[in-house]
Amino acid sequence: QAQKPEIDDLESRLGSISDARQRFRIADSLFMVYRESDLTNAVYLADQLQELSGSLNDNKSRIRANYAMGWVYAYRGDYANATRYGQQELDLCVAEQDSIGLIRCYINMGDNYLEMGRFNLAYLMTYSAKEIAEQMNSQVDIGYVVHNFGRIYKEMGQYELALKNYKEADSISHEFADLYSGLYTHREFGDLYLRTGEYEKSLENLSTALRISRELEVQFIQPEIFLDLGRLFTRKEDYRAASGYYDSAGMLYGMMNNRLGQAKVLLGQGRMLSKQKKYGEAAGRLKQSISLADRKSTRLN
């Protein structure tokens, strides 16, 4: 990750350079920094990349611009549009015979289809990424793929297979000292153990994921962790803690303009209120949740 002086230098150059190709390269570099830590700037830079790629009119810049736009829509919870940009990126990577780009495309498309509940397509995309990663002997990418297979198995209720994949992915991330992969794996462990009723293991992993996300300044995963913690403490009937975590998740999803995330928070709050036998308030939250969620492109848990 770029350090502050490097970021300042890139920002200064972006504001002073008129050449479109140089501006594109700088904007792309800044996007890769800000997508983890400054979501507002990341969205602005994705728009800049899309505009600049139109003037450059070459496939490589279009690939990067479509990747950025797909990322923006995914982080906002709009997986239908994320998939639309992902497919454009994928087609361009095929045309350019860009193997590394294809692995990234297939992984991201698999993520999007998983969030839409289209498990067969999620599996197909992830398997396609696996084949290329194995041909290239890219162990880090193989770790990402194994992790994503675990996510698919988890959502299909095949928890033993999910756990097996998460453990394998965790081993690979430790081998390469990949803290980012470790962050996502701890979050997935936490969610899996929550589903299997192993609450202390869930809390341990979610707490670790939250700590790493703060150390690495990865903002966009934090509301997901807060949402999981809200669910966990609802199960433990600690409603004060659950309410606090739901509020934190809702605030961050609101800042991200992520309607699906906000809908999931309202759903969680509705379930929590129902467990407290506050049925009127629960019904209100559940109705709000349904009105926010776009059922054509997303799913609620």
Salt bridges, closest charged atoms under 4 A:
ASP8 OD1 - LYS4 NZ 2.79
ASP9 OD2 - ARG13 NH1 3.91
ASP28 OD2 - ARG64 NE 3.07
GLU36 OE2 - ARG35 NE 3.58
ASP58 OD2 - ARG21 NH2 3.26
GLU89 OE2 - ARG104 NH2 2.70
ASP111 OD1 - ARG151 NH1 2.83
GLU115 OE2 - ARG151 NH2 2.92
GLU115 OE1 - LYS264 NZ 3.92
GLU134 OE2 - LYS130 NZ 3.10
GLU155 OE2 - LYS154 NZ 3.68
GLU155 OE2 - ARG195 NH2 2.98
GLU155 OE1 - ARG299 NH1 3.44
ASP170 OD1 - HIS174 ND1 3.46
GLU188 OE2 - ARG151 NE 3.28
GLU188 OE1 - LYS154 NZ 2.58
GLU188 OE2 - ARG187 NH1 3.38
ASP191 OD2 - LYS154 NZ 2.59
ASP191 OD2 - ARG195 NH2 3.16
GLU198 OE1 - LYS201 NZ 3.35
GLU200 OE2 - LYS236 NZ 3.16
GLU215 OE2 - ARG211 NH1 3.07
GLU224 OE1 - ARG187 NH1 3.50
ASP228 OD2 - ARG187 NE 2.77
ASP228 OD1 - ARG231 NH1 3.30
